[in-house]
Amino acid sequence: MVLLALAKTPVVFVAVSFLCGLMTCLYYPASSSLIADLIGKELRVRAYAVQRFSINLAFACGMMTAGLVASSSFFWLFIADAGTTAILGLIVLFGLKRGIGRAPSKNAGWGDAVPFIARDWAFLRVVGASFLVAVIFWQTSSTFGLQVTEGSGLNEKAFGFLLGLNGLMIVLMELPLTNVTKRFDPQKTMAFGYVLIGGGLCLLAFGASLPMLILSIVVLTLGEMIAMPIASSYVANLAPDDMRGRYMGVLGFSWNTAVGVGPMVGLWIFGRSPELLWLLCGLAGVVAACLSL
């Protein structure tokens, strides 16, 4: 993040972005697998919701702060990000007891995991649905920003506060909501959430005034709160104990692939027809729901 703050040329910026993305990708499978190791099946939905609570509390504060600070200095945003990430690294290094989770010798290698995963059609459908939902979701950090600033004529502060609303809703509502969602069939719950995620952005095809932008984020966030904790728990329960990290890695790969594919495809479509992009987001949510079912 410090190098990103200092990058001056496109080549350096792309190279350092690649390294940042690679390091970020190392975290998700390990942390998600560790939570599943430490928490029994009956509490995993709640555990993943708690993890998302802490992430989104920071996200809400970060986005709202970023919207204010970006107008004067992008440099200090990167420095602050670097500092908080370093603090997390120190907490993990010195704050977690050694030996928690499974011993490395008990983890299956990719040679055993890949053929097993290739036959697990329930998991592969979840991965396909996850990819489609991630493609939708990552529009919020790319084309949605263009819609706010260029399409709707608002400024960067409005964009920051709209995304901050997403994080704030999750902080206030997701944990209580899991008391309800955990009682239902996980596949149907995920499907319902995926439809709402796609439907939230689909609303923008019918207008992009500030009230409609707020409604779009609210509907998308409701879908996210309903689907995401269930999806993480569902995959953790599908995975054999010695392959949980591999399963989480493949699930994370679907999201990380969508980070690259989603904005590129979305920007290309947005440049031709923003309304078509938002309608396709709604369709992708329906297809993801069908895969889940």
C-alpha angles and dihedrals in degrees: 000000000000090000090050089055089053098041113121105171132053092241093055092043093053093045094050092043088056091053092047091050092047093052091046090052091057092062105055102060093044096047094043093048091047092054090052090049093052100040127060121237094257092060102035096097088055092045094054089046089054090051090050089047092060093043094049095044086060091041093054093049092042096051094047091047092045092053089057099040098043092070090064106026133003089180095072091049090062092045091051090048090051091050097050091045091052090051090053090051091053092048091053093044097049105016103056120076115242118249099030114139124020123335112253091240089063095055115100116236124236090258090067097032101053097060090044093050091046089062095045100093094173090059094043090054089052089050091051091049090046091054093052092047091048090052087055094043096050090059085078090070096043125019094021088061090053090049091053097045105030104020098041099026096235127134137247091267090061090050091050093049093046091055089041088057088060092056094042092053090051092050093051102035115022100077094050090043092057088063086068104034096050089065094064135074106283096222093052091044092052090047092052091049092049091053089053092048092054092038092054092063092035088066089069090069087072097049140326106216117140093263090051091048089052092047090049092054092045094053093043091049093050088054091048093051092049098045110031105062089044092049094052092047092045092054092045089054093046093053123087111242094251093049102043093108090049092050092049089047092055091046090050090048090059090054094043092050088052090053087067101033100040101058094040094051091038094052091048092052093040090056089058102035126350090192091057091051093053092047090051090051088057091049092049089054091054092048090049089051091051091051090051092052 
